[in-house]
Structure formats: structure tokens, C-alpha cells
Amino acid sequence: MTLYIAQFTAKHRIIQIEENSIFTWRQESGEIDTALLEDKIKRESSIHFFSMVAGNNYPVDPDDISITIWRAEPFSG
């Protein structure tokens, strides 16, 4: 398994704050599937980020979040 790192921006359709962050994950060496990576970032990072920002009174739908991956590469740090 190889450790990878990605720089990304997440935007919500309504919430006016962006998440600019990095994400690390492990996968078998090879091509990075960006669609799967975007879904993984939504599930494991962005949904929680926007839920914290919005508070308990506003449900965050993952379909309202768009992910832009700026860079993804193997990580040795």
C-alpha cells in the first residue's frame, strides 16, 4: 500500500465558506481514480467540516458539496 496526499478545495452550494485542505489515504500503487477520491474526501472530511460550520439545525447533503482536487501524489513524509 502506498500513502498518497491530495490538495483540495470543497465548496458547498449554500454555505459560503470553502474548505481548503489536504487529505491523505492509502491505496495500492498505480493510477489515482479522482472520482473515487472525491467521494472519499466528501465522506471522510468535507461532510464533517460543513456540518461543523452549519451547526445542528442545518442538515448537510453530500450532493451539495463539490470537490476540486488541485494536486495528488505519493507522499513519503
C-alpha positions in Angstrom: 0.0 0.0 0.0 1.2 3.5 -0.9 0.5 6.6 1.1 -0.9 9.5 -1.1 -1.6 13.1 -0.4 -4.0 15.4 -2.2 -4.6 19.2 -2.0 -8.2 20.1 -2.5 -11.0 22.7 -2.2 -14.5 21.8 -1.2 -17.4 24.2 -1.9 -21.0 23.9 -0.6 -23.9 25.0 -2.8 -25.3 27.3 0.0 -22.7 27.6 2.8 -20.4 30.4 1.9 -17.2 29.1 3.5 -14.7 26.9 1.5 -12.6 24.1 2.9 -9.1 24.3 1.6 -7.2 21.4 2.9 -5.1 18.3 2.3 -6.2 14.7 2.5 -4.1 11.5 2.9 -5.1 8.0 2.1 -3.6 4.6 1.3 -4.2 2.6 -1.8 -2.4 0.1 -4.0 0.2 1.8 -6.1 -1.0 3.0 -9.5 -3.4 5.4 -11.1 -5.4 7.7 -8.8 -9.1 7.4 -9.5 -10.2 11.1 -8.9 -13.9 10.3 -8.8 -13.4 7.8 -6.0 -11.0 10.2 -4.3 -13.6 13.0 -4.5 -16.2 10.7 -2.9 -13.8 9.6 -0.2 -12.9 13.3 0.7 -16.6 14.1 0.9 -17.4 11.2 3.2 -14.3 11.4 5.4 -13.6 15.2 5.6 -16.0 17.7 3.9 -19.3 16.5 5.2 -17.9 16.9 8.7 -16.4 20.3 8.0 -19.6 21.7 6.6 -21.7 20.1 9.4 -19.5 21.9 12.0 -19.8 25.2 10.2 -23.6 24.9 9.7 -24.4 23.7 13.2 -27.0 21.2 14.2 -30.0 23.0 12.7 -28.9 22.5 9.0 -28.5 19.1 7.5 -25.6 18.9 5.0 -26.3 16.9 1.9 -23.2 15.4 0.3 -24.7 16.1 -3.1 -24.4 19.9 -2.3 -20.7 19.6 -2.0 -18.3 19.9 -4.9 -14.6 18.9 -4.6 -11.8 20.2 -6.7 -8.5 18.3 -6.5 -5.6 20.5 -7.3 -2.8 18.0 -6.8 -2.4 14.4 -5.8 0.8 12.4 -5.5 2.6 9.8 -3.4 3.6 11.0 0.0 6.7 10.0 1.8 6.5 12.4 4.8 
